[in-house]
Amino acid sequence: MPKKANPVPKDHSQLCLQYLRRCGGSARLCTINFSLGVIQTLVNRNLVKVTNTGAGFFVELEDVK
């Protein structure tokens, strides 16, 4: 029996985007359970940005215009 294709990418970037959407578009970096490699991939694709608010680092979805 052939194996089914796994619809989740190995880097879990889509799951991280879904998580951020459910959190209202931003979340504290220290509370995200995704690896920093996943976050860096999303930053490189210009899908999210990391900002320092003075109270900690936040990962926010980029506004698509």
PDBQT receptor file of N, H, CA, C and O in Angstrom, charges set to zero:
ATOM      1  N   MET A   1       0.850  -1.169   0.000  1.00  0.00    +0.000 N 
ATOM      2  CA  MET A   1       0.000   0.000   0.000  1.00  0.00    +0.000 C 
ATOM      3  C   MET A   1       0.902   1.240   0.000  1.00  0.00    +0.000 C 
ATOM      4  O   MET A   1       1.785   1.349   0.851  1.00  0.00    +0.000 OA
ATOM      5  N   PRO A   2       0.700   2.173  -0.932  1.00  0.00    +0.000 N 
ATOM      6  CA  PRO A   2       1.536   3.373  -0.963  1.00  0.00    +0.000 C 
ATOM      7  C   PRO A   2       1.214   4.304   0.198  1.00  0.00    +0.000 C 
ATOM      8  O   PRO A   2       0.080   4.374   0.670  1.00  0.00    +0.000 OA
ATOM      9  N   LYS A   3       2.231   5.008   0.636  1.00  0.00    +0.000 N 
ATOM     10  H   LYS A   3       3.152   4.951   0.252  1.00  0.00    +0.000 HD
ATOM     11  CA  LYS A   3       2.049   5.961   1.723  1.00  0.00    +0.000 C 
ATOM     12  C   LYS A   3       1.372   7.219   1.197  1.00  0.00    +0.000 C 
ATOM     13  O   LYS A   3       1.588   7.626   0.055  1.00  0.00    +0.000 OA
ATOM     14  N   LYS A   4       0.558   7.823   2.037  1.00  0.00    +0.000 N 
ATOM     15  H   LYS A   4       0.383   7.493   2.964  1.00  0.00    +0.000 HD
ATOM     16  CA  LYS A   4      -0.085   9.078   1.679  1.00  0.00    +0.000 C 
ATOM     17  C   LYS A   4       0.903  10.217   1.849  1.00  0.00    +0.000 C 
ATOM     18  O   LYS A   4       1.756  10.187   2.735  1.00  0.00    +0.000 OA
ATOM     19  N   ALA A   5       0.782  11.216   0.994  1.00  0.00    +0.000 N 
ATOM     20  H   ALA A   5       0.089  11.240   0.274  1.00  0.00    +0.000 HD
ATOM     21  CA  ALA A   5       1.648  12.388   1.093  1.00  0.00    +0.000 C 
ATOM     22  C   ALA A   5       1.268  13.194   2.329  1.00  0.00    +0.000 C 
ATOM     23  O   ALA A   5       0.087  13.355   2.636  1.00  0.00    +0.000 OA
ATOM     24  N   ASN A   6       2.254  13.687   3.020  1.00  0.00    +0.000 N 
ATOM     25  H   ASN A   6       3.213  13.556   2.771  1.00  0.00    +0.000 HD
ATOM     26  CA  ASN A   6       2.022  14.502   4.209  1.00  0.00    +0.000 C 
ATOM     27  C   ASN A   6       1.745  15.933   3.768  1.00  0.00    +0.000 C 
ATOM     28  O   ASN A   6       2.632  16.564   3.193  1.00  0.00    +0.000 OA
ATOM     29  N   PRO A   7       0.541  16.476   4.014  1.00  0.00    +0.000 N 
ATOM     30  CA  PRO A   7       0.221  17.823   3.547  1.00  0.00    +0.000 C 
ATOM     31  C   PRO A   7       0.922  18.929   4.323  1.00  0.00    +0.000 C 
ATOM     32  O   PRO A   7       0.924  20.075   3.875  1.00  0.00    +0.000 OA
ATOM     33  N   VAL A   8       1.522  18.620   5.479  1.00  0.00    +0.000 N 
ATOM     34  H   VAL A   8       1.521  17.688   5.843  1.00  0.00    +0.000 HD
ATOM     35  CA  VAL A   8       2.192  19.627   6.296  1.00  0.00    +0.000 C 
ATOM     36  C   VAL A   8       3.641  19.744   5.825  1.00  0.00    +0.000 C 
ATOM     37  O   VAL A   8       4.357  18.743   5.793  1.00  0.00    +0.000 OA
ATOM     38  N   PRO A   9       4.083  20.947   5.459  1.00  0.00    +0.000 N 
ATOM     39  CA  PRO A   9       5.485  21.087   5.069  1.00  0.00    +0.000 C 
ATOM     40  C   PRO A   9       6.410  20.765   6.229  1.00  0.00    +0.000 C 
ATOM     41  O   PRO A   9       6.031  20.913   7.391  1.00  0.00    +0.000 OA
ATOM     42  N   LYS A  10       7.613  20.330   5.920  1.00  0.00    +0.000 N 
ATOM     43  H   LYS A  10       7.921  20.211   4.976  1.00  0.00    +0.000 HD
ATOM     44  CA  LYS A  10       8.534  19.906   6.963  1.00  0.00    +0.000 C 
ATOM     45  C   LYS A  10       8.945  21.039   7.875  1.00  0.00    +0.000 C 
ATOM     46  O   LYS A  10       9.304  20.806   9.029  1.00  0.00    +0.000 OA
ATOM     47  N   ASP A  11       8.898  22.272   7.373  1.00  0.00    +0.000 N 
ATOM     48  H   ASP A  11       8.607  22.461   6.435  1.00  0.00    +0.000 HD
ATOM     49  CA  ASP A  11       9.318  23.376   8.224  1.00  0.00    +0.000 C 
ATOM     50  C   ASP A  11       8.172  23.958   9.045  1.00  0.00    +0.000 C 
ATOM     51  O   ASP A  11       8.413  24.857   9.851  1.00  0.00    +0.000 OA
ATOM     52  N   HIS A  12       6.960  23.495   8.880  1.00  0.00    +0.000 N 
ATOM     53  H   HIS A  12       6.765  22.764   8.226  1.00  0.00    +0.000 HD
ATOM     54  CA  HIS A  12       5.796  23.895   9.666  1.00  0.00    +0.000 C 
ATOM     55  C   HIS A  12       5.476  25.385   9.576  1.00  0.00    +0.000 C 
ATOM     56  O   HIS A  12       4.871  25.950  10.487  1.00  0.00    +0.000 OA
ATOM     57  N   SER A  13       5.880  26.016   8.484  1.00  0.00    +0.000 N 
ATOM     58  H   SER A  13       6.371  25.557   7.744  1.00  0.00    +0.000 HD
ATOM     59  CA  SER A  13       5.635  27.451   8.352  1.00  0.00    +0.000 C 
ATOM     60  C   SER A  13       4.152  27.772   8.228  1.00  0.00    +0.000 C 
ATOM     61  O   SER A  13       3.697  28.795   8.740  1.00  0.00    +0.000 OA
ATOM     62  N   GLN A  14       3.403  26.923   7.564  1.00  0.00    +0.000 N 
ATOM     63  H   GLN A  14       3.773  26.092   7.148  1.00  0.00    +0.000 HD
ATOM     64  CA  GLN A  14       1.963  27.167   7.434  1.00  0.00    +0.000 C 
ATOM     65  C   GLN A  14       1.263  27.037   8.785  1.00  0.00    +0.000 C 
ATOM     66  O   GLN A  14       0.326  27.782   9.071  1.00  0.00    +0.000 OA
ATOM     67  N   LEU A  15       1.706  26.106   9.604  1.00  0.00    +0.000 N 
ATOM     68  H   LEU A  15       2.467  25.501   9.371  1.00  0.00    +0.000 HD
ATOM     69  CA  LEU A  15       1.124  25.969  10.936  1.00  0.00    +0.000 C 
ATOM     70  C   LEU A  15       1.410  27.195  11.793  1.00  0.00    +0.000 C 
ATOM     71  O   LEU A  15       0.564  27.633  12.572  1.00  0.00    +0.000 OA
ATOM     72  N   CYS A  16       2.595  27.735  11.644  1.00  0.00    +0.000 N 
ATOM     73  H   CYS A  16       3.283  27.380  11.011  1.00  0.00    +0.000 HD
ATOM     74  CA  CYS A  16       2.955  28.937  12.394  1.00  0.00    +0.000 C 
ATOM     75  C   CYS A  16       2.095  30.116  11.943  1.00  0.00    +0.000 C 
ATOM     76  O   CYS A  16       1.655  30.906  12.779  1.00  0.00    +0.000 OA
ATOM     77  N   LEU A  17       1.848  30.250  10.646  1.00  0.00    +0.000 N 
ATOM     78  H   LEU A  17       2.205  29.609   9.967  1.00  0.00    +0.000 HD
ATOM     79  CA  LEU A  17       0.985  31.318  10.146  1.00  0.00    +0.000 C 
ATOM     80  C   LEU A  17      -0.432  31.166  10.676  1.00  0.00    +0.000 C 
ATOM     81  O   LEU A  17      -1.057  32.158  11.052  1.00  0.00    +0.000 OA
ATOM     82  N   GLN A  18      -0.950  29.939  10.714  1.00  0.00    +0.000 N 
ATOM     83  H   GLN A  18      -0.442  29.134  10.409  1.00  0.00    +0.000 HD
ATOM     84  CA  GLN A  18      -2.284  29.698  11.261  1.00  0.00    +0.000 C 
ATOM     85  C   GLN A  18      -2.336  30.070  12.737  1.00  0.00    +0.000 C 
ATOM     86  O   GLN A  18      -3.318  30.653  13.198  1.00  0.00    +0.000 OA
ATOM     87  N   TYR A  19      -1.294  29.737  13.473  1.00  0.00    +0.000 N 
ATOM     88  H   TYR A  19      -0.497  29.264  13.098  1.00  0.00    +0.000 HD
ATOM     89  CA  TYR A  19      -1.224  30.065  14.893  1.00  0.00    +0.000 C 
ATOM     90  C   TYR A  19      -1.273  31.578  15.098  1.00  0.00    +0.000 C 
ATOM     91  O   TYR A  19      -1.996  32.069  15.964  1.00  0.00    +0.000 OA
ATOM     92  N   LEU A  20      -0.505  32.309  14.300  1.00  0.00    +0.000 N 
ATOM     93  H   LEU A  20       0.083  31.910  13.596  1.00  0.00    +0.000 HD
ATOM     94  CA  LEU A  20      -0.491  33.765  14.429  1.00  0.00    +0.000 C 
ATOM     95  C   LEU A  20      -1.840  34.362  14.065  1.00  0.00    +0.000 C 
ATOM     96  O   LEU A  20      -2.271  35.324  14.701  1.00  0.00    +0.000 OA
ATOM     97  N   ARG A  21      -2.521  33.818  13.059  1.00  0.00    +0.000 N 
ATOM     98  H   ARG A  21      -2.170  33.037  12.543  1.00  0.00    +0.000 HD
ATOM     99  CA  ARG A  21      -3.848  34.315  12.689  1.00  0.00    +0.000 C 
ATOM    100  C   ARG A  21      -4.841  34.097  13.832  1.00  0.00    +0.000 C 
ATOM    101  O   ARG A  21      -5.678  34.958  14.100  1.00  0.00    +0.000 OA
ATOM    102  N   ARG A  22      -4.750  32.949  14.503  1.00  0.00    +0.000 N 
ATOM    103  H   ARG A  22      -4.070  32.249  14.285  1.00  0.00    +0.000 HD
ATOM    104  CA  ARG A  22      -5.660  32.671  15.621  1.00  0.00    +0.000 C 
ATOM    105  C   ARG A  22      -5.351  33.533  16.833  1.00  0.00    +0.000 C 
ATOM    106  O   ARG A  22      -6.230  33.782  17.657  1.00  0.00    +0.000 OA
ATOM    107  N   CYS A  23      -4.104  33.992  16.951  1.00  0.00    +0.000 N 
ATOM    108  H   CYS A  23      -3.389  33.789  16.281  1.00  0.00    +0.000 HD
ATOM    109  CA  CYS A  23      -3.714  34.853  18.076  1.00  0.00    +0.000 C 
ATOM    110  C   CYS A  23      -3.984  36.320  17.794  1.00  0.00    +0.000 C 
ATOM    111  O   CYS A  23      -3.568  37.172  18.578  1.00  0.00    +0.000 OA
ATOM    112  N   GLY A  24      -4.647  36.638  16.731  1.00  0.00    +0.000 N 
ATOM    113  H   GLY A  24      -4.985  35.946  16.094  1.00  0.00    +0.000 HD
ATOM    114  CA  GLY A  24      -4.950  38.025  16.422  1.00  0.00    +0.000 C 
ATOM    115  C   GLY A  24      -3.879  38.720  15.608  1.00  0.00    +0.000 C 
ATOM    116  O   GLY A  24      -3.898  39.945  15.496  1.00  0.00    +0.000 OA
ATOM    117  N   GLY A  25      -2.959  37.988  15.044  1.00  0.00    +0.000 N 
ATOM    118  H   GLY A  25      -2.944  36.992  15.134  1.00  0.00    +0.000 HD
ATOM    119  CA  GLY A  25      -1.952  38.568  14.172  1.00  0.00    +0.000 C 
ATOM    120  C   GLY A  25      -0.594  38.773  14.811  1.00  0.00    +0.000 C 
ATOM    121  O   GLY A  25       0.372  39.080  14.111  1.00  0.00    +0.000 OA
ATOM    122  N   SER A  26      -0.493  38.611  16.124  1.00  0.00    +0.000 N 
ATOM    123  H   SER A  26      -1.278  38.361  16.692  1.00  0.00    +0.000 HD
ATOM    124  CA  SER A  26       0.814  38.754  16.764  1.00  0.00    +0.000 C 
ATOM    125  C   SER A  26       0.876  37.889  18.016  1.00  0.00    +0.000 C 
ATOM    126  O   SER A  26      -0.143  37.566  18.627  1.00  0.00    +0.000 OA
ATOM    127  N   ALA A  27       2.103  37.523  18.379  1.00  0.00    +0.000 N 
ATOM    128  H   ALA A  27       2.931  37.784  17.883  1.00  0.00    +0.000 HD
ATOM    129  CA  ALA A  27       2.331  36.723  19.580  1.00  0.00    +0.000 C 
ATOM    130  C   ALA A  27       3.744  36.994  20.081  1.00  0.00    +0.000 C 
ATOM    131  O   ALA A  27       4.633  37.339  19.302  1.00  0.00    +0.000 OA
ATOM    132  N   ARG A  28       3.942  36.838  21.374  1.00  0.00    +0.000 N 
ATOM    133  H   ARG A  28       3.220  36.558  22.007  1.00  0.00    +0.000 HD
ATOM    134  CA  ARG A  28       5.287  37.006  21.934  1.00  0.00    +0.000 C 
ATOM    135  C   ARG A  28       6.189  35.901  21.419  1.00  0.00    +0.000 C 
ATOM    136  O   ARG A  28       5.783  34.742  21.330  1.00  0.00    +0.000 OA
ATOM    137  N   LEU A  29       7.402  36.265  21.084  1.00  0.00    +0.000 N 
ATOM    138  H   LEU A  29       7.732  37.207  21.156  1.00  0.00    +0.000 HD
ATOM    139  CA  LEU A  29       8.348  35.301  20.534  1.00  0.00    +0.000 C 
ATOM    140  C   LEU A  29       8.648  34.184  21.520  1.00  0.00    +0.000 C 
ATOM    141  O   LEU A  29       8.847  33.040  21.109  1.00  0.00    +0.000 OA
ATOM    142  N   CYS A  30       8.684  34.490  22.806  1.00  0.00    +0.000 N 
ATOM    143  H   CYS A  30       8.523  35.419  23.139  1.00  0.00    +0.000 HD
ATOM    144  CA  CYS A  30       9.022  33.476  23.806  1.00  0.00    +0.000 C 
ATOM    145  C   CYS A  30       7.899  32.466  24.021  1.00  0.00    +0.000 C 
ATOM    146  O   CYS A  30       8.139  31.402  24.591  1.00  0.00    +0.000 OA
ATOM    147  N   THR A  31       6.671  32.775  23.575  1.00  0.00    +0.000 N 
ATOM    148  H   THR A  31       6.477  33.639  23.111  1.00  0.00    +0.000 HD
ATOM    149  CA  THR A  31       5.557  31.847  23.770  1.00  0.00    +0.000 C 
ATOM    150  C   THR A  31       5.300  30.965  22.550  1.00  0.00    +0.000 C 
ATOM    151  O   THR A  31       4.506  30.027  22.621  1.00  0.00    +0.000 OA
ATOM    152  N   ILE A  32       5.954  31.252  21.453  1.00  0.00    +0.000 N 
ATOM    153  H   ILE A  32       6.600  32.013  21.396  1.00  0.00    +0.000 HD
ATOM    154  CA  ILE A  32       5.743  30.465  20.230  1.00  0.00    +0.000 C 
ATOM    155  C   ILE A  32       6.543  29.181  20.325  1.00  0.00    +0.000 C 
ATOM    156  O   ILE A  32       7.730  29.202  20.653  1.00  0.00    +0.000 OA
ATOM    157  N   ASN A  33       5.895  28.066  20.040  1.00  0.00    +0.000 N 
ATOM    158  H   ASN A  33       4.931  28.048  19.774  1.00  0.00    +0.000 HD
ATOM    159  CA  ASN A  33       6.550  26.763  20.142  1.00  0.00    +0.000 C 
ATOM    160  C   ASN A  33       7.162  26.300  18.830  1.00  0.00    +0.000 C 
ATOM    161  O   ASN A  33       7.507  25.126  18.692  1.00  0.00    +0.000 OA
ATOM    162  N   PHE A  34       7.300  27.185  17.879  1.00  0.00    +0.000 N 
ATOM    163  H   PHE A  34       7.020  28.139  17.990  1.00  0.00    +0.000 HD
ATOM    164  CA  PHE A  34       7.930  26.844  16.608  1.00  0.00    +0.000 C 
ATOM    165  C   PHE A  34       9.402  27.232  16.681  1.00  0.00    +0.000 C 
ATOM    166  O   PHE A  34       9.784  28.139  17.420  1.00  0.00    +0.000 OA
ATOM    167  N   SER A  35      10.214  26.536  15.908  1.00  0.00    +0.000 N 
ATOM    168  H   SER A  35       9.903  25.799  15.307  1.00  0.00    +0.000 HD
ATOM    169  CA  SER A  35      11.648  26.796  15.957  1.00  0.00    +0.000 C 
ATOM    170  C   SER A  35      11.973  28.159  15.357  1.00  0.00    +0.000 C 
ATOM    171  O   SER A  35      11.193  28.723  14.590  1.00  0.00    +0.000 OA
ATOM    172  N   LEU A  36      13.135  28.669  15.724  1.00  0.00    +0.000 N 
ATOM    173  H   LEU A  36      13.769  28.210  16.347  1.00  0.00    +0.000 HD
ATOM    174  CA  LEU A  36      13.572  29.948  15.185  1.00  0.00    +0.000 C 
ATOM    175  C   LEU A  36      13.835  29.850  13.684  1.00  0.00    +0.000 C 
ATOM    176  O   LEU A  36      13.765  30.855  12.976  1.00  0.00    +0.000 OA
ATOM    177  N   GLY A  37      14.136  28.654  13.197  1.00  0.00    +0.000 N 
ATOM    178  H   GLY A  37      14.193  27.838  13.772  1.00  0.00    +0.000 HD
ATOM    179  CA  GLY A  37      14.312  28.451  11.755  1.00  0.00    +0.000 C 
ATOM    180  C   GLY A  37      13.011  28.681  10.993  1.00  0.00    +0.000 C 
ATOM    181  O   GLY A  37      13.023  29.225   9.889  1.00  0.00    +0.000 OA
ATOM    182  N   VAL A  38      11.897  28.268  11.579  1.00  0.00    +0.000 N 
ATOM    183  H   VAL A  38      11.887  27.825  12.476  1.00  0.00    +0.000 HD
ATOM    184  CA  VAL A  38      10.590  28.496  10.964  1.00  0.00    +0.000 C 
ATOM    185  C   VAL A  38      10.279  29.989  10.945  1.00  0.00    +0.000 C 
ATOM    186  O   VAL A  38       9.801  30.517   9.941  1.00  0.00    +0.000 OA
ATOM    187  N   ILE A  39      10.551  30.661  12.053  1.00  0.00    +0.000 N 
ATOM    188  H   ILE A  39      10.939  30.232  12.869  1.00  0.00    +0.000 HD
ATOM    189  CA  ILE A  39      10.314  32.103  12.137  1.00  0.00    +0.000 C 
ATOM    190  C   ILE A  39      11.187  32.829  11.118  1.00  0.00    +0.000 C 
ATOM    191  O   ILE A  39      10.719  33.742  10.438  1.00  0.00    +0.000 OA
ATOM    192  N   GLN A  40      12.460  32.424  11.008  1.00  0.00    +0.000 N 
ATOM    193  H   GLN A  40      12.840  31.682  11.560  1.00  0.00    +0.000 HD
ATOM    194  CA  GLN A  40      13.372  33.068  10.065  1.00  0.00    +0.000 C 
ATOM    195  C   GLN A  40      12.910  32.849   8.631  1.00  0.00    +0.000 C 
ATOM    196  O   GLN A  40      13.032  33.753   7.804  1.00  0.00    +0.000 OA
ATOM    197  N   THR A  41      12.385  31.675   8.319  1.00  0.00    +0.000 N 
ATOM    198  H   THR A  41      12.286  30.940   8.990  1.00  0.00    +0.000 HD
ATOM    199  CA  THR A  41      11.864  31.410   6.979  1.00  0.00    +0.000 C 
ATOM    200  C   THR A  41      10.706  32.337   6.656  1.00  0.00    +0.000 C 
ATOM    201  O   THR A  41      10.617  32.852   5.542  1.00  0.00    +0.000 OA
ATOM    202  N   LEU A  42       9.825  32.553   7.609  1.00  0.00    +0.000 N 
ATOM    203  H   LEU A  42       9.897  32.135   8.515  1.00  0.00    +0.000 HD
ATOM    204  CA  LEU A  42       8.686  33.445   7.387  1.00  0.00    +0.000 C 
ATOM    205  C   LEU A  42       9.132  34.901   7.255  1.00  0.00    +0.000 C 
ATOM    206  O   LEU A  42       8.554  35.661   6.477  1.00  0.00    +0.000 OA
ATOM    207  N   VAL A  43      10.154  35.287   8.010  1.00  0.00    +0.000 N 
ATOM    208  H   VAL A  43      10.623  34.670   8.642  1.00  0.00    +0.000 HD
ATOM    209  CA  VAL A  43      10.685  36.650   7.893  1.00  0.00    +0.000 C 
ATOM    210  C   VAL A  43      11.325  36.836   6.517  1.00  0.00    +0.000 C 
ATOM    211  O   VAL A  43      11.136  37.874   5.882  1.00  0.00    +0.000 OA
ATOM    212  N   ASN A  44      12.077  35.843   6.057  1.00  0.00    +0.000 N 
ATOM    213  H   ASN A  44      12.230  35.001   6.572  1.00  0.00    +0.000 HD
ATOM    214  CA  ASN A  44      12.721  35.927   4.742  1.00  0.00    +0.000 C 
ATOM    215  C   ASN A  44      11.705  36.008   3.612  1.00  0.00    +0.000 C 
ATOM    216  O   ASN A  44      11.975  36.625   2.582  1.00  0.00    +0.000 OA
ATOM    217  N   ARG A  45      10.549  35.397   3.791  1.00  0.00    +0.000 N 
ATOM    218  H   ARG A  45      10.330  34.895   4.628  1.00  0.00    +0.000 HD
ATOM    219  CA  ARG A  45       9.482  35.437   2.783  1.00  0.00    +0.000 C 
ATOM    220  C   ARG A  45       8.613  36.688   2.918  1.00  0.00    +0.000 C 
ATOM    221  O   ARG A  45       7.650  36.851   2.168  1.00  0.00    +0.000 OA
ATOM    222  N   ASN A  46       8.938  37.566   3.858  1.00  0.00    +0.000 N 
ATOM    223  H   ASN A  46       9.720  37.433   4.467  1.00  0.00    +0.000 HD
ATOM    224  CA  ASN A  46       8.184  38.799   4.122  1.00  0.00    +0.000 C 
ATOM    225  C   ASN A  46       6.731  38.524   4.505  1.00  0.00    +0.000 C 
ATOM    226  O   ASN A  46       5.832  39.280   4.137  1.00  0.00    +0.000 OA
ATOM    227  N   LEU A  47       6.508  37.441   5.245  1.00  0.00    +0.000 N 
ATOM    228  H   LEU A  47       7.238  36.827   5.544  1.00  0.00    +0.000 HD
ATOM    229  CA  LEU A  47       5.167  37.107   5.720  1.00  0.00    +0.000 C 
ATOM    230  C   LEU A  47       4.949  37.580   7.153  1.00  0.00    +0.000 C 
ATOM    231  O   LEU A  47       3.819  37.866   7.548  1.00  0.00    +0.000 OA
ATOM    232  N   VAL A  48       6.022  37.662   7.930  1.00  0.00    +0.000 N 
ATOM    233  H   VAL A  48       6.941  37.429   7.609  1.00  0.00    +0.000 HD
ATOM    234  CA  VAL A  48       5.939  38.145   9.298  1.00  0.00    +0.000 C 
ATOM    235  C   VAL A  48       7.090  39.099   9.558  1.00  0.00    +0.000 C 
ATOM    236  O   VAL A  48       8.060  39.145   8.800  1.00  0.00    +0.000 OA
ATOM    237  N   LYS A  49       6.972  39.860  10.638  1.00  0.00    +0.000 N 
ATOM    238  H   LYS A  49       6.185  39.823  11.254  1.00  0.00    +0.000 HD
ATOM    239  CA  LYS A  49       8.071  40.719  11.083  1.00  0.00    +0.000 C 
ATOM    240  C   LYS A  49       8.217  40.554  12.585  1.00  0.00    +0.000 C 
ATOM    241  O   LYS A  49       7.257  40.235  13.286  1.00  0.00    +0.000 OA
ATOM    242  N   VAL A  50       9.426  40.774  13.066  1.00  0.00    +0.000 N 
ATOM    243  H   VAL A  50      10.206  41.032  12.496  1.00  0.00    +0.000 HD
ATOM    244  CA  VAL A  50       9.727  40.682  14.487  1.00  0.00    +0.000 C 
ATOM    245  C   VAL A  50      10.004  42.096  14.976  1.00  0.00    +0.000 C 
ATOM    246  O   VAL A  50      10.860  42.791  14.429  1.00  0.00    +0.000 OA
ATOM    247  N   THR A  51       9.280  42.521  16.005  1.00  0.00    +0.000 N 
ATOM    248  H   THR A  51       8.585  41.957  16.450  1.00  0.00    +0.000 HD
ATOM    249  CA  THR A  51       9.459  43.866  16.546  1.00  0.00    +0.000 C 
ATOM    250  C   THR A  51       9.773  43.788  18.030  1.00  0.00    +0.000 C 
ATOM    251  O   THR A  51       9.320  42.889  18.737  1.00  0.00    +0.000 OA
ATOM    252  N   ASN A  52      10.564  44.757  18.483  1.00  0.00    +0.000 N 
ATOM    253  H   ASN A  52      10.932  45.488  17.909  1.00  0.00    +0.000 HD
ATOM    254  CA  ASN A  52      10.902  44.880  19.898  1.00  0.00    +0.000 C 
ATOM    255  C   ASN A  52      10.062  46.016  20.455  1.00  0.00    +0.000 C 
ATOM    256  O   ASN A  52      10.236  47.168  20.056  1.00  0.00    +0.000 OA
ATOM    257  N   THR A  53       9.160  45.709  21.368  1.00  0.00    +0.000 N 
ATOM    258  H   THR A  53       9.019  44.773  21.693  1.00  0.00    +0.000 HD
ATOM    259  CA  THR A  53       8.260  46.713  21.922  1.00  0.00    +0.000 C 
ATOM    260  C   THR A  53       8.787  47.310  23.223  1.00  0.00    +0.000 C 
ATOM    261  O   THR A  53       8.144  48.181  23.809  1.00  0.00    +0.000 OA
ATOM    262  N   GLY A  54       9.915  46.862  23.665  1.00  0.00    +0.000 N 
ATOM    263  H   GLY A  54      10.437  46.154  23.189  1.00  0.00    +0.000 HD
ATOM    264  CA  GLY A  54      10.430  47.297  24.959  1.00  0.00    +0.000 C 
ATOM    265  C   GLY A  54      10.007  46.352  26.062  1.00  0.00    +0.000 C 
ATOM    266  O   GLY A  54      10.672  46.263  27.094  1.00  0.00    +0.000 OA
ATOM    267  N   ALA A  55       8.922  45.652  25.859  1.00  0.00    +0.000 N 
ATOM    268  H   ALA A  55       8.382  45.724  25.020  1.00  0.00    +0.000 HD
ATOM    269  CA  ALA A  55       8.447  44.662  26.820  1.00  0.00    +0.000 C 
ATOM    270  C   ALA A  55       8.737  43.245  26.330  1.00  0.00    +0.000 C 
ATOM    271  O   ALA A  55       8.323  42.275  26.965  1.00  0.00    +0.000 OA
ATOM    272  N   GLY A  56       9.431  43.122  25.229  1.00  0.00    +0.000 N 
ATOM    273  H   GLY A  56       9.767  43.910  24.713  1.00  0.00    +0.000 HD
ATOM    274  CA  GLY A  56       9.751  41.829  24.660  1.00  0.00    +0.000 C 
ATOM    275  C   GLY A  56       9.624  41.854  23.153  1.00  0.00    +0.000 C 
ATOM    276  O   GLY A  56       9.192  42.848  22.570  1.00  0.00    +0.000 OA
ATOM    277  N   PHE A  57      10.000  40.764  22.536  1.00  0.00    +0.000 N 
ATOM    278  H   PHE A  57      10.351  39.956  23.010  1.00  0.00    +0.000 HD
ATOM    279  CA  PHE A  57       9.927  40.644  21.089  1.00  0.00    +0.000 C 
ATOM    280  C   PHE A  57       8.598  40.019  20.689  1.00  0.00    +0.000 C 
ATOM    281  O   PHE A  57       8.152  39.043  21.292  1.00  0.00    +0.000 OA
ATOM    282  N   PHE A  58       7.972  40.590  19.666  1.00  0.00    +0.000 N 
ATOM    283  H   PHE A  58       8.334  41.383  19.175  1.00  0.00    +0.000 HD
ATOM    284  CA  PHE A  58       6.707  40.081  19.146  1.00  0.00    +0.000 C 
ATOM    285  C   PHE A  58       6.873  39.697  17.694  1.00  0.00    +0.000 C 
ATOM    286  O   PHE A  58       7.581  40.368  16.942  1.00  0.00    +0.000 OA
ATOM    287  N   VAL A  59       6.217  38.611  17.295  1.00  0.00    +0.000 N 
ATOM    288  H   VAL A  59       5.642  38.066  17.905  1.00  0.00    +0.000 HD
ATOM    289  CA  VAL A  59       6.153  38.198  15.900  1.00  0.00    +0.000 C 
ATOM    290  C   VAL A  59       4.789  38.627  15.395  1.00  0.00    +0.000 C 
ATOM    291  O   VAL A  59       3.766  38.243  15.963  1.00  0.00    +0.000 OA
ATOM    292  N   GLU A  60       4.765  39.421  14.331  1.00  0.00    +0.000 N 
ATOM    293  H   GLU A  60       5.595  39.732  13.869  1.00  0.00    +0.000 HD
ATOM    294  CA  GLU A  60       3.507  39.958  13.796  1.00  0.00    +0.000 C 
ATOM    295  C   GLU A  60       3.377  39.613  12.327  1.00  0.00    +0.000 C 
ATOM    296  O   GLU A  60       4.367  39.566  11.597  1.00  0.00    +0.000 OA
ATOM    297  N   LEU A  61       2.155  39.374  11.903  1.00  0.00    +0.000 N 
ATOM    298  H   LEU A  61       1.351  39.412  12.496  1.00  0.00    +0.000 HD
ATOM    299  CA  LEU A  61       1.896  39.157  10.488  1.00  0.00    +0.000 C 
ATOM    300  C   LEU A  61       2.105  40.458   9.735  1.00  0.00    +0.000 C 
ATOM    301  O   LEU A  61       1.725  41.526  10.213  1.00  0.00    +0.000 OA
ATOM    302  N   GLU A  62       2.712  40.370   8.554  1.00  0.00    +0.000 N 
ATOM    303  H   GLU A  62       3.022  39.502   8.166  1.00  0.00    +0.000 HD
ATOM    304  CA  GLU A  62       2.876  41.540   7.701  1.00  0.00    +0.000 C 
ATOM    305  C   GLU A  62       1.530  41.889   7.087  1.00  0.00    +0.000 C 
ATOM    306  O   GLU A  62       0.746  40.998   6.759  1.00  0.00    +0.000 OA
ATOM    307  N   ASP A  63       1.262  43.164   6.932  1.00  0.00    +0.000 N 
ATOM    308  H   ASP A  63       1.899  43.887   7.198  1.00  0.00    +0.000 HD
ATOM    309  CA  ASP A  63       0.044  43.601   6.260  1.00  0.00    +0.000 C 
ATOM    310  C   ASP A  63       0.209  43.435   4.765  1.00  0.00    +0.000 C 
ATOM    311  O   ASP A  63       1.132  43.988   4.167  1.00  0.00    +0.000 OA
ATOM    312  N   VAL A  64      -0.687  42.675   4.163  1.00  0.00    +0.000 N 
ATOM    313  H   VAL A  64      -1.437  42.226   4.648  1.00  0.00    +0.000 HD
ATOM    314  CA  VAL A  64      -0.651  42.468   2.717  1.00  0.00    +0.000 C 
ATOM    315  C   VAL A  64      -1.457  43.565   2.060  1.00  0.00    +0.000 C 
ATOM    316  O   VAL A  64      -2.657  43.688   2.303  1.00  0.00    +0.000 OA
ATOM    317  N   LYS A  65      -0.805  44.371   1.224  1.00  0.00    +0.000 N 
ATOM    318  H   LYS A  65       0.170  44.271   1.026  1.00  0.00    +0.000 HD
ATOM    319  CA  LYS A  65      -1.491  45.488   0.576  1.00  0.00    +0.000 C 
ATOM    320  C   LYS A  65      -1.402  45.357  -0.913  1.00  0.00    +0.000 C 
ATOM    321  O   LYS A  65      -1.921  46.205  -1.640  1.00  0.00    +0.000 OA
TER     322      LYS A  65
